[in-house]
């Protein structure tokens, strides 16, 4: 996998941060991997939305 070149910083509420931390602990994955997977999932959602139009 190519090395990422872009860094994004964003704010979370404490409950959102806690939820992310808990999910990472349960799955044994780090936050970066989890957030990347969620972002990649957007591609499928966009494709599905375009097909419905």
PDB file of N, CA, C, O and CB in Angstrom:
ATOM      1  N   UNK A   1       0.850  -1.174   0.000  1.00  0.00           N
ATOM      2  CA  UNK A   1       0.000   0.000   0.000  1.00  0.00           C
ATOM      3  C   UNK A   1       0.896   1.238   0.000  1.00  0.00           C
ATOM      4  O   UNK A   1       1.856   1.297   0.769  1.00  0.00           O
ATOM      5  CB  UNK A   1      -0.967  -0.003   1.226  1.00  0.00           C
ATOM      6  N   UNK A   2       0.596   2.247  -0.864  1.00  0.00           N
ATOM      7  CA  UNK A   2       1.423   3.444  -0.906  1.00  0.00           C
ATOM      8  C   UNK A   2       1.343   4.228   0.405  1.00  0.00           C
ATOM      9  O   UNK A   2       0.328   4.213   1.102  1.00  0.00           O
ATOM     10  CB  UNK A   2       1.002   4.329  -2.072  1.00  0.00           C
ATOM     11  N   UNK A   3       2.430   4.903   0.712  1.00  0.00           N
ATOM     12  CA  UNK A   3       2.484   5.700   1.933  1.00  0.00           C
ATOM     13  C   UNK A   3       1.585   6.925   1.779  1.00  0.00           C
ATOM     14  O   UNK A   3       1.675   7.630   0.774  1.00  0.00           O
ATOM     15  CB  UNK A   3       3.944   6.125   2.254  1.00  0.00           C
ATOM     16  N   UNK A   4       0.725   7.187   2.754  1.00  0.00           N
ATOM     17  CA  UNK A   4      -0.167   8.344   2.672  1.00  0.00           C
ATOM     18  C   UNK A   4       0.625   9.652   2.652  1.00  0.00           C
ATOM     19  O   UNK A   4       1.656   9.775   3.313  1.00  0.00           O
ATOM     20  CB  UNK A   4      -1.152   8.343   3.849  1.00  0.00           C
ATOM     21  N   UNK A   5       0.136  10.610   1.900  1.00  0.00           N
ATOM     22  CA  UNK A   5       0.799  11.899   1.792  1.00  0.00           C
ATOM     23  C   UNK A   5      -0.023  13.029   2.383  1.00  0.00           C
ATOM     24  O   UNK A   5       0.464  14.156   2.472  1.00  0.00           O
ATOM     25  CB  UNK A   5       1.105  12.198   0.356  1.00  0.00           C
ATOM     26  N   UNK A   6      -1.238  12.766   2.785  1.00  0.00           N
ATOM     27  CA  UNK A   6      -2.138  13.809   3.268  1.00  0.00           C
ATOM     28  C   UNK A   6      -2.518  13.517   4.706  1.00  0.00           C
ATOM     29  O   UNK A   6      -2.819  12.380   5.069  1.00  0.00           O
ATOM     30  CB  UNK A   6      -3.399  13.911   2.382  1.00  0.00           C
ATOM     31  N   UNK A   7      -2.499  14.555   5.510  1.00  0.00           N
ATOM     32  CA  UNK A   7      -2.915  14.431   6.899  1.00  0.00           C
ATOM     33  C   UNK A   7      -4.162  15.270   7.105  1.00  0.00           C
ATOM     34  O   UNK A   7      -4.236  16.407   6.639  1.00  0.00           O
ATOM     35  CB  UNK A   7      -1.782  14.867   7.871  1.00  0.00           C
ATOM     36  N   UNK A   8      -5.144  14.713   7.802  1.00  0.00           N
ATOM     37  CA  UNK A   8      -6.387  15.418   8.100  1.00  0.00           C
ATOM     38  C   UNK A   8      -6.575  15.418   9.607  1.00  0.00           C
ATOM     39  O   UNK A   8      -6.418  14.392  10.269  1.00  0.00           O
ATOM     40  CB  UNK A   8      -7.611  14.758   7.377  1.00  0.00           C
ATOM     41  N   UNK A   9      -6.912  16.575  10.132  1.00  0.00           N
ATOM     42  CA  UNK A   9      -7.193  16.710  11.556  1.00  0.00           C
ATOM     43  C   UNK A   9      -8.641  17.148  11.696  1.00  0.00           C
ATOM     44  O   UNK A   9      -9.089  18.056  10.996  1.00  0.00           O
ATOM     45  CB  UNK A   9      -6.218  17.727  12.247  1.00  0.00           C
ATOM     46  N   UNK A  10      -9.374  16.506  12.598  1.00  0.00           N
ATOM     47  CA  UNK A  10     -10.744  16.930  12.843  1.00  0.00           C
ATOM     48  C   UNK A  10     -11.096  16.704  14.300  1.00  0.00           C
ATOM     49  O   UNK A  10     -10.407  15.976  15.015  1.00  0.00           O
ATOM     50  CB  UNK A  10     -11.723  16.179  11.926  1.00  0.00           C
ATOM     51  N   UNK A  11     -12.154  17.323  14.722  1.00  0.00           N
ATOM     52  CA  UNK A  11     -12.563  17.267  16.122  1.00  0.00           C
ATOM     53  C   UNK A  11     -13.658  16.229  16.323  1.00  0.00           C
ATOM     54  O   UNK A  11     -14.508  16.015  15.458  1.00  0.00           O
ATOM     55  CB  UNK A  11     -13.042  18.640  16.596  1.00  0.00           C
ATOM     56  N   UNK A  12     -13.615  15.592  17.489  1.00  0.00           N
ATOM     57  CA  UNK A  12     -14.640  14.636  17.903  1.00  0.00           C
ATOM     58  C   UNK A  12     -15.168  15.055  19.261  1.00  0.00           C
ATOM     59  O   UNK A  12     -14.469  15.699  20.043  1.00  0.00           O
ATOM     60  CB  UNK A  12     -14.078  13.184  17.948  1.00  0.00           C
ATOM     61  N   UNK A  13     -16.397  14.686  19.530  1.00  0.00           N
ATOM     62  CA  UNK A  13     -16.901  14.843  20.892  1.00  0.00           C
ATOM     63  C   UNK A  13     -16.283  13.737  21.739  1.00  0.00           C
ATOM     64  O   UNK A  13     -15.769  12.757  21.201  1.00  0.00           O
ATOM     65  CB  UNK A  13     -18.476  14.792  20.939  1.00  0.00           C
ATOM     66  N   UNK A  14     -16.330  13.887  23.042  1.00  0.00           N
ATOM     67  CA  UNK A  14     -15.774  12.849  23.910  1.00  0.00           C
ATOM     68  C   UNK A  14     -16.490  11.510  23.711  1.00  0.00           C
ATOM     69  O   UNK A  14     -15.827  10.474  23.660  1.00  0.00           O
ATOM     70  CB  UNK A  14     -15.868  13.282  25.377  1.00  0.00           C
ATOM     71  N   UNK A  15     -17.835  11.500  23.596  1.00  0.00           N
ATOM     72  CA  UNK A  15     -18.509  10.214  23.347  1.00  0.00           C
ATOM     73  C   UNK A  15     -18.076   9.562  22.024  1.00  0.00           C
ATOM     74  O   UNK A  15     -17.949   8.340  21.954  1.00  0.00           O
ATOM     75  CB  UNK A  15     -20.023  10.417  23.341  1.00  0.00           C
ATOM     76  N   UNK A  16     -17.849  10.363  20.983  1.00  0.00           N
ATOM     77  CA  UNK A  16     -17.382   9.810  19.707  1.00  0.00           C
ATOM     78  C   UNK A  16     -15.981   9.224  19.854  1.00  0.00           C
ATOM     79  O   UNK A  16     -15.695   8.146  19.332  1.00  0.00           O
ATOM     80  CB  UNK A  16     -17.391  10.893  18.612  1.00  0.00           C
ATOM     81  N   UNK A  17     -15.119   9.928  20.557  1.00  0.00           N
ATOM     82  CA  UNK A  17     -13.756   9.443  20.797  1.00  0.00           C
ATOM     83  C   UNK A  17     -13.779   8.148  21.598  1.00  0.00           C
ATOM     84  O   UNK A  17     -13.037   7.211  21.301  1.00  0.00           O
ATOM     85  CB  UNK A  17     -12.924  10.509  21.535  1.00  0.00           C
ATOM     86  N   UNK A  18     -14.638   8.102  22.620  1.00  0.00           N
ATOM     87  CA  UNK A  18     -14.759   6.892  23.438  1.00  0.00           C
ATOM     88  C   UNK A  18     -15.239   5.707  22.603  1.00  0.00           C
ATOM     89  O   UNK A  18     -14.749   4.589  22.758  1.00  0.00           O
ATOM     90  CB  UNK A  18     -15.722   7.132  24.610  1.00  0.00           C
ATOM     91  N   UNK A  19     -16.193   5.959  21.727  1.00  0.00           N
ATOM     92  CA  UNK A  19     -16.724   4.905  20.862  1.00  0.00           C
ATOM     93  C   UNK A  19     -15.644   4.383  19.913  1.00  0.00           C
ATOM     94  O   UNK A  19     -15.521   3.174  19.713  1.00  0.00           O
ATOM     95  CB  UNK A  19     -17.928   5.427  20.060  1.00  0.00           C
ATOM     96  N   UNK A  20     -14.873   5.282  19.339  1.00  0.00           N
ATOM     97  CA  UNK A  20     -13.781   4.880  18.455  1.00  0.00           C
ATOM     98  C   UNK A  20     -12.746   4.065  19.221  1.00  0.00           C
ATOM     99  O   UNK A  20     -12.296   3.025  18.739  1.00  0.00           O
ATOM    100  CB  UNK A  20     -13.121   6.113  17.814  1.00  0.00           C
ATOM    101  N   UNK A  21     -12.369   4.523  20.394  1.00  0.00           N
ATOM    102  CA  UNK A  21     -11.389   3.814  21.214  1.00  0.00           C
ATOM    103  C   UNK A  21     -11.889   2.422  21.567  1.00  0.00           C
ATOM    104  O   UNK A  21     -11.147   1.445  21.465  1.00  0.00           O
ATOM    105  CB  UNK A  21     -11.082   4.603  22.491  1.00  0.00           C
ATOM    106  N   UNK A  22     -13.158   2.333  21.985  1.00  0.00           N
ATOM    107  CA  UNK A  22     -13.735   1.037  22.357  1.00  0.00           C
ATOM    108  C   UNK A  22     -13.746   0.081  21.160  1.00  0.00           C
ATOM    109  O   UNK A  22     -13.401  -1.094  21.294  1.00  0.00           O
ATOM    110  CB  UNK A  22     -15.168   1.224  22.902  1.00  0.00           C
ATOM    111  N   UNK A  23     -14.143   0.588  20.000  1.00  0.00           N
ATOM    112  CA  UNK A  23     -14.166  -0.250  18.800  1.00  0.00           C
ATOM    113  C   UNK A  23     -12.764  -0.750  18.461  1.00  0.00           C
ATOM    114  O   UNK A  23     -12.578  -1.918  18.121  1.00  0.00           O
ATOM    115  CB  UNK A  23     -14.753   0.528  17.610  1.00  0.00           C
ATOM    116  N   UNK A  24     -11.792   0.134  18.555  1.00  0.00           N
ATOM    117  CA  UNK A  24     -10.404  -0.246  18.262  1.00  0.00           C
ATOM    118  C   UNK A  24      -9.910  -1.311  19.232  1.00  0.00           C
ATOM    119  O   UNK A  24      -9.235  -2.258  18.827  1.00  0.00           O
ATOM    120  CB  UNK A  24      -9.486   0.983  18.324  1.00  0.00           C
ATOM    121  N   UNK A  25     -10.237  -1.162  20.492  1.00  0.00           N
ATOM    122  CA  UNK A  25      -9.834  -2.159  21.486  1.00  0.00           C
ATOM    123  C   UNK A  25     -10.469  -3.515  21.196  1.00  0.00           C
ATOM    124  O   UNK A  25      -9.803  -4.546  21.283  1.00  0.00           O
ATOM    125  CB  UNK A  25     -10.215  -1.692  22.895  1.00  0.00           C
ATOM    126  N   UNK A  26     -11.750  -3.514  20.853  1.00  0.00           N
ATOM    127  CA  UNK A  26     -12.459  -4.767  20.599  1.00  0.00           C
ATOM    128  C   UNK A  26     -11.958  -5.474  19.345  1.00  0.00           C
ATOM    129  O   UNK A  26     -11.927  -6.703  19.293  1.00  0.00           O
ATOM    130  CB  UNK A  26     -13.943  -4.505  20.474  1.00  0.00           C
ATOM    131  N   UNK A  27     -11.568  -4.705  18.343  1.00  0.00           N
ATOM    132  CA  UNK A  27     -11.150  -5.302  17.076  1.00  0.00           C
ATOM    133  C   UNK A  27      -9.640  -5.473  16.970  1.00  0.00           C
ATOM    134  O   UNK A  27      -9.153  -6.135  16.053  1.00  0.00           O
ATOM    135  CB  UNK A  27     -11.640  -4.459  15.928  1.00  0.00           C
ATOM    136  N   UNK A  28      -8.894  -4.880  17.904  1.00  0.00           N
ATOM    137  CA  UNK A  28      -7.440  -4.967  17.862  1.00  0.00           C
ATOM    138  C   UNK A  28      -6.819  -4.154  16.738  1.00  0.00           C
ATOM    139  O   UNK A  28      -5.691  -4.418  16.323  1.00  0.00           O
ATOM    140  CB  UNK A  28      -7.027  -6.395  17.725  1.00  0.00           C
ATOM    141  N   UNK A  29      -7.544  -3.180  16.254  1.00  0.00           N
ATOM    142  CA  UNK A  29      -7.058  -2.337  15.155  1.00  0.00           C
ATOM    143  C   UNK A  29      -6.781  -0.936  15.673  1.00  0.00           C
ATOM    144  O   UNK A  29      -7.309  -0.530  16.708  1.00  0.00           O
ATOM    145  CB  UNK A  29      -8.083  -2.293  13.989  1.00  0.00           C
ATOM    146  N   UNK A  30      -5.948  -0.198  14.943  1.00  0.00           N
ATOM    147  CA  UNK A  30      -5.683   1.170  15.378  1.00  0.00           C
ATOM    148  C   UNK A  30      -6.686   2.134  14.751  1.00  0.00           C
ATOM    149  O   UNK A  30      -7.409   1.781  13.819  1.00  0.00           O
ATOM    150  CB  UNK A  30      -4.246   1.582  15.016  1.00  0.00           C
ATOM    151  N   UNK A  31      -6.715   3.340  15.271  1.00  0.00           N
ATOM    152  CA  UNK A  31      -7.694   4.333  14.831  1.00  0.00           C
ATOM    153  C   UNK A  31      -7.543   4.667  13.352  1.00  0.00           C
ATOM    154  O   UNK A  31      -8.538   4.828  12.645  1.00  0.00           O
ATOM    155  CB  UNK A  31      -7.561   5.598  15.659  1.00  0.00           C
ATOM    156  N   UNK A  32      -6.317   4.770  12.889  1.00  0.00           N
ATOM    157  CA  UNK A  32      -6.085   5.095  11.484  1.00  0.00           C
ATOM    158  C   UNK A  32      -6.705   4.042  10.573  1.00  0.00           C
ATOM    159  O   UNK A  32      -7.380   4.385   9.603  1.00  0.00           O
ATOM    160  CB  UNK A  32      -4.584   5.217  11.204  1.00  0.00           C
ATOM    161  N   UNK A  33      -6.486   2.775  10.873  1.00  0.00           N
ATOM    162  CA  UNK A  33      -7.047   1.702  10.041  1.00  0.00           C
ATOM    163  C   UNK A  33      -8.570   1.731  10.032  1.00  0.00           C
ATOM    164  O   UNK A  33      -9.193   1.556   8.986  1.00  0.00           O
ATOM    165  CB  UNK A  33      -6.562   0.341  10.535  1.00  0.00           C
ATOM    166  N   UNK A  34      -9.164   1.953  11.195  1.00  0.00           N
ATOM    167  CA  UNK A  34     -10.624   1.988  11.293  1.00  0.00           C
ATOM    168  C   UNK A  34     -11.184   3.157  10.493  1.00  0.00           C
ATOM    169  O   UNK A  34     -12.146   2.989   9.744  1.00  0.00           O
ATOM    170  CB  UNK A  34     -11.068   2.088  12.765  1.00  0.00           C
ATOM    171  N   UNK A  35     -10.598   4.330  10.640  1.00  0.00           N
ATOM    172  CA  UNK A  35     -11.097   5.504   9.922  1.00  0.00           C
ATOM    173  C   UNK A  35     -10.889   5.372   8.416  1.00  0.00           C
ATOM    174  O   UNK A  35     -11.739   5.799   7.635  1.00  0.00           O
ATOM    175  CB  UNK A  35     -10.406   6.768  10.433  1.00  0.00           C
ATOM    176  N   UNK A  36      -9.773   4.789   8.003  1.00  0.00           N
ATOM    177  CA  UNK A  36      -9.556   4.558   6.563  1.00  0.00           C
ATOM    178  C   UNK A  36     -10.617   3.622   5.996  1.00  0.00           C
ATOM    179  O   UNK A  36     -11.132   3.855   4.903  1.00  0.00           O
ATOM    180  CB  UNK A  36      -8.151   3.971   6.313  1.00  0.00           C
ATOM    181  N   UNK A  37     -10.943   2.567   6.734  1.00  0.00           N
ATOM    182  CA  UNK A  37     -11.969   1.636   6.268  1.00  0.00           C
ATOM    183  C   UNK A  37     -13.315   2.349   6.120  1.00  0.00           C
ATOM    184  O   UNK A  37     -14.031   2.133   5.142  1.00  0.00           O
ATOM    185  CB  UNK A  37     -12.099   0.445   7.241  1.00  0.00           C
ATOM    186  N   UNK A  38     -13.652   3.186   7.081  1.00  0.00           N
ATOM    187  CA  UNK A  38     -14.913   3.927   7.001  1.00  0.00           C
ATOM    188  C   UNK A  38     -14.932   4.857   5.788  1.00  0.00           C
ATOM    189  O   UNK A  38     -15.947   4.969   5.101  1.00  0.00           O
ATOM    190  CB  UNK A  38     -15.140   4.735   8.287  1.00  0.00           C
ATOM    191  N   UNK A  39     -13.813   5.518   5.531  1.00  0.00           N
ATOM    192  CA  UNK A  39     -13.737   6.421   4.382  1.00  0.00           C
ATOM    193  C   UNK A  39     -13.843   5.642   3.078  1.00  0.00           C
ATOM    194  O   UNK A  39     -14.534   6.069   2.153  1.00  0.00           O
ATOM    195  CB  UNK A  39     -12.429   7.226   4.414  1.00  0.00           C
ATOM    196  N   UNK A  40     -13.166   4.509   2.999  1.00  0.00           N
ATOM    197  CA  UNK A  40     -13.258   3.686   1.780  1.00  0.00           C
ATOM    198  C   UNK A  40     -14.682   3.200   1.546  1.00  0.00           C
ATOM    199  O   UNK A  40     -15.101   3.035   0.401  1.00  0.00           O
ATOM    200  CB  UNK A  40     -12.307   2.481   1.873  1.00  0.00           C
ATOM    201  N   UNK A  41     -15.422   2.972   2.612  1.00  0.00           N
ATOM    202  CA  UNK A  41     -16.810   2.547   2.497  1.00  0.00           C
ATOM    203  C   UNK A  41     -17.690   3.605   1.858  1.00  0.00           C
ATOM    204  O   UNK A  41     -18.756   3.291   1.328  1.00  0.00           O
ATOM    205  CB  UNK A  41     -17.353   2.192   3.851  1.00  0.00           C
ATOM    206  N   UNK A  42     -17.255   4.847   1.902  1.00  0.00           N
ATOM    207  CA  UNK A  42     -18.022   5.922   1.275  1.00  0.00           C
ATOM    208  C   UNK A  42     -18.108   5.732  -0.233  1.00  0.00           C
ATOM    209  O   UNK A  42     -19.099   6.118  -0.854  1.00  0.00           O
ATOM    210  CB  UNK A  42     -17.398   7.279   1.595  1.00  0.00           C
ATOM    211  N   UNK A  43     -17.088   5.147  -0.818  1.00  0.00           N
ATOM    212  CA  UNK A  43     -17.089   4.918  -2.265  1.00  0.00           C
ATOM    213  C   UNK A  43     -18.260   4.028  -2.665  1.00  0.00           C
ATOM    214  O   UNK A  43     -18.935   4.289  -3.661  1.00  0.00           O
ATOM    215  CB  UNK A  43     -15.759   4.283  -2.715  1.00  0.00           C
ATOM    216  N   UNK A  44     -18.498   2.978  -1.886  1.00  0.00           N
ATOM    217  CA  UNK A  44     -19.634   2.086  -2.173  1.00  0.00           C
ATOM    218  C   UNK A  44     -20.960   2.822  -1.989  1.00  0.00           C
ATOM    219  O   UNK A  44     -21.894   2.633  -2.769  1.00  0.00           O
ATOM    220  CB  UNK A  44     -19.590   0.838  -1.257  1.00  0.00           C
ATOM    221  N   UNK A  45     -21.038   3.652  -0.967  1.00  0.00           N
ATOM    222  CA  UNK A  45     -22.279   4.394  -0.718  1.00  0.00           C
ATOM    223  C   UNK A  45     -22.551   5.394  -1.831  1.00  0.00           C
ATOM    224  O   UNK A  45     -23.695   5.564  -2.253  1.00  0.00           O
ATOM    225  CB  UNK A  45     -22.209   5.119   0.632  1.00  0.00           C
ATOM    226  N   UNK A  46     -21.499   6.057  -2.309  1.00  0.00           N
ATOM    227  CA  UNK A  46     -21.661   7.016  -3.401  1.00  0.00           C
ATOM    228  C   UNK A  46     -22.118   6.290  -4.659  1.00  0.00           C
ATOM    229  O   UNK A  46     -23.024   6.754  -5.352  1.00  0.00           O
ATOM    230  CB  UNK A  46     -20.340   7.781  -3.666  1.00  0.00           C
ATOM    231  N   UNK A  47     -21.497   5.156  -4.955  1.00  0.00           N
ATOM    232  CA  UNK A  47     -21.856   4.384  -6.147  1.00  0.00           C
ATOM    233  C   UNK A  47     -23.310   3.940  -6.067  1.00  0.00           C
ATOM    234  O   UNK A  47     -24.047   4.038  -7.049  1.00  0.00           O
ATOM    235  CB  UNK A  47     -20.929   3.159  -6.305  1.00  0.00           C
ATOM    236  N   UNK A  48     -23.728   3.449  -4.895  1.00  0.00           N
ATOM    237  CA  UNK A  48     -25.097   2.980  -4.714  1.00  0.00           C
ATOM    238  C   UNK A  48     -26.086   4.136  -4.883  1.00  0.00           C
ATOM    239  O   UNK A  48     -27.139   3.961  -5.496  1.00  0.00           O
ATOM    240  CB  UNK A  48     -25.265   2.329  -3.327  1.00  0.00           C
ATOM    241  N   UNK A  49     -25.759   5.302  -4.353  1.00  0.00           N
ATOM    242  CA  UNK A  49     -26.633   6.464  -4.464  1.00  0.00           C
ATOM    243  C   UNK A  49     -26.772   6.884  -5.919  1.00  0.00           C
ATOM    244  O   UNK A  49     -27.872   7.212  -6.365  1.00  0.00           O
ATOM    245  CB  UNK A  49     -26.096   7.629  -3.621  1.00  0.00           C
ATOM    246  N   UNK A  50     -25.671   6.879  -6.664  1.00  0.00           N
ATOM    247  CA  UNK A  50     -25.716   7.259  -8.075  1.00  0.00           C
ATOM    248  C   UNK A  50     -26.548   6.280  -8.894  1.00  0.00           C
ATOM    249  O   UNK A  50     -27.209   6.683  -9.851  1.00  0.00           O
ATOM    250  CB  UNK A  50     -24.305   7.340  -8.642  1.00  0.00           C
ATOM    251  N   UNK A  51     -26.525   5.005  -8.533  1.00  0.00           N
ATOM    252  CA  UNK A  51     -27.304   4.002  -9.258  1.00  0.00           C
ATOM    253  C   UNK A  51     -28.794   4.152  -8.987  1.00  0.00           C
ATOM    254  O   UNK A  51     -29.617   3.792  -9.829  1.00  0.00           O
ATOM    255  CB  UNK A  51     -26.846   2.599  -8.877  1.00  0.00           C
ATOM    256  N   UNK A  52     -29.148   4.682  -7.818  1.00  0.00           N
ATOM    257  CA  UNK A  52     -30.553   4.847  -7.460  1.00  0.00           C
ATOM    258  C   UNK A  52     -31.180   6.040  -8.160  1.00  0.00           C
ATOM    259  O   UNK A  52     -32.403   6.116  -8.277  1.00  0.00           O
ATOM    260  CB  UNK A  52     -30.696   5.001  -5.961  1.00  0.00           C
ATOM    261  N   UNK A  53     -30.362   6.969  -8.626  1.00  0.00           N
ATOM    262  CA  UNK A  53     -30.872   8.200  -9.257  1.00  0.00           C
ATOM    263  C   UNK A  53     -31.315   7.968 -10.653  1.00  0.00           C
ATOM    264  O   UNK A  53     -31.768   8.898 -11.320  1.00  0.00           O
ATOM    265  CB  UNK A  53     -29.837   9.277  -9.246  1.00  0.00           C
TER     266      UNK A  53
END
